[in-house]
Amino acid sequence: MAYRTPIGEMRKRILIQRQSDSGTASGETTQTPSDFRRAWARILPTAGGESWIAKELQELITCRINMRYQKGILPKMRAVWQGRIFNFVSVRDLEEMHEELEILAKEEIAE
């Protein structure tokens, strides 16, 4: 049996967003974030580091987000909390019990 996060540790109210297609004046389609739902969650940093991507130094901050199970949460979504953006890398239903989701995410670093 997997460890379940106590509900009292899920103190952060996050906004989950998904990418939606929207049209521009020139007729092109662009991806814009749209609100999916809000949820209480726990956000824990798991690793930090830097890497060279396209000859630029990029910071990578990886974290784990735990929240109660909600249908429809996918890896191509993201969470927003206090202006910080966490892009989902993977979403796992712990023990396939539909009780808790464990989400691995990378934080976007604002420049």
LOTOR-655627 format. One record per residue (C-alpha): residue number from 1; residue in one letter; x, y, z. Coordinates in pm, whole numbers, plus 50000, padded with zeros to 5 digits. Example, Ala and Ser with C-alpha at 12.3 -4.5 7.8 and 13.67 -1.06 7.14 Angstrom:
2
<1; a; <51230; 49550; 50780>> <2; s; <51367; 49894; 50714>> 
This chain:
111
<1; m; <50000; 50000; 50000>> <2; a; <50140; 50338; 49898>> <3; y; <50184; 50629; 50134>> <4; r; <49893; 50870; 50103>> <5; t; <49949; 51239; 50154>> <6; p; <49752; 51363; 50455>> <7; i; <49486; 51611; 50346>> <8; g; <49625; 51869; 50590>> <9; e; <49952; 51885; 50395>> <10; m; <49769; 51991; 50077>> <11; r; <49772; 52362; 50164>> <12; k; <49839; 52522; 49828>> <13; r; <49543; 52618; 49608>> <14; i; <49662; 52560; 49251>> <15; l; <49500; 52645; 48921>> <16; i; <49528; 52369; 48663>> <17; q; <49534; 52487; 48303>> <18; r; <49518; 52311; 47968>> <19; q; <49621; 52430; 47623>> <20; s; <49334; 52543; 47403>> <21; d; <49339; 52633; 47036>> <22; s; <49248; 52992; 46959>> <23; g; <49237; 53176; 46630>> <24; t; <49425; 53494; 46549>> <25; a; <49309; 53781; 46328>> <26; s; <49522; 53643; 46044>> <27; g; <49347; 53305; 46064>> <28; e; <49630; 53116; 46234>> <29; t; <49568; 52882; 46525>> <30; t; <49769; 52933; 46844>> <31; q; <49782; 52746; 47173>> <32; t; <49676; 52949; 47475>> <33; p; <49628; 52829; 47833>> <34; s; <49273; 52809; 47963>> <35; d; <49160; 52733; 48317>> <36; f; <49058; 52371; 48378>> <37; r; <48994; 52360; 48754>> <38; r; <49131; 52454; 49096>> <39; a; <49255; 52204; 49351>> <40; w; <49431; 52182; 49686>> <41; a; <49779; 52034; 49653>> <42; r; <50119; 51983; 49809>> <43; i; <50420; 52101; 49608>> <44; l; <50759; 51957; 49700>> <45; p; <51086; 52041; 49524>> <46; t; <51266; 51720; 49429>> <47; a; <51569; 51843; 49234>> <48; g; <51729; 52151; 49095>> <49; g; <51998; 52212; 48843>> <50; e; <52115; 52385; 48533>> <51; s; <52173; 52265; 48179>> <52; w; <52293; 52410; 47854>> <53; i; <52017; 52418; 47593>> <54; a; <52080; 52589; 47259>> <55; k; <52397; 52747; 47401>> <56; e; <52203; 52913; 47682>> <57; l; <52212; 52826; 48050>> <58; q; <51866; 52704; 48157>> <59; e; <51762; 52638; 48515>> <60; l; <51563; 52320; 48571>> <61; i; <51357; 52293; 48884>> <62; t; <51172; 51968; 48924>> <63; c; <50899; 51919; 49179>> <64; r; <50636; 51670; 49283>> <65; i; <50274; 51778; 49320>> <66; n; <50034; 51561; 49518>> <67; m; <49660; 51618; 49502>> <68; r; <49339; 51425; 49542>> <69; y; <49237; 51232; 49231>> <70; q; <49046; 51430; 48971>> <71; k; <48944; 51288; 48638>> <72; g; <49090; 51448; 48327>> <73; i; <49430; 51562; 48456>> <74; l; <49685; 51496; 48177>> <75; p; <50063; 51532; 48136>> <76; k; <50019; 51811; 47877>> <77; m; <49864; 52041; 48139>> <78; r; <50022; 52281; 48385>> <79; a; <49961; 52425; 48731>> <80; v; <49984; 52787; 48839>> <81; w; <50046; 52884; 49201>> <82; q; <50131; 53238; 49318>> <83; g; <50245; 53336; 48969>> <84; r; <50473; 53033; 48934>> <85; i; <50408; 52792; 48646>> <86; f; <50467; 52416; 48673>> <87; n; <50454; 52222; 48344>> <88; f; <50346; 51862; 48399>> <89; v; <50587; 51591; 48286>> <90; s; <50393; 51290; 48414>> <91; v; <50069; 51222; 48599>> <92; r; <50033; 50904; 48802>> <93; d; <49723; 50766; 48973>> <94; l; <49876; 50610; 49287>> <95; e; <49798; 50237; 49294>> <96; e; <49527; 50300; 49029>> <97; m; <49286; 50358; 49321>> <98; h; <49149; 50696; 49200>> <99; e; <49235; 50852; 49536>> <100; e; <49553; 51055; 49483>> <101; l; <49752; 51188; 49188>> <102; e; <50129; 51229; 49190>> <103; i; <50244; 51478; 48927>> <104; l; <50605; 51537; 48830>> <105; a; <50656; 51887; 48693>> <106; k; <50918; 52133; 48578>> <107; e; <50889; 52492; 48687>> <108; e; <50909; 52760; 48419>> <109; i; <51169; 53016; 48509>> <110; a; <51066; 53374; 48429>> <111; e; <51340; 53584; 48275>> 
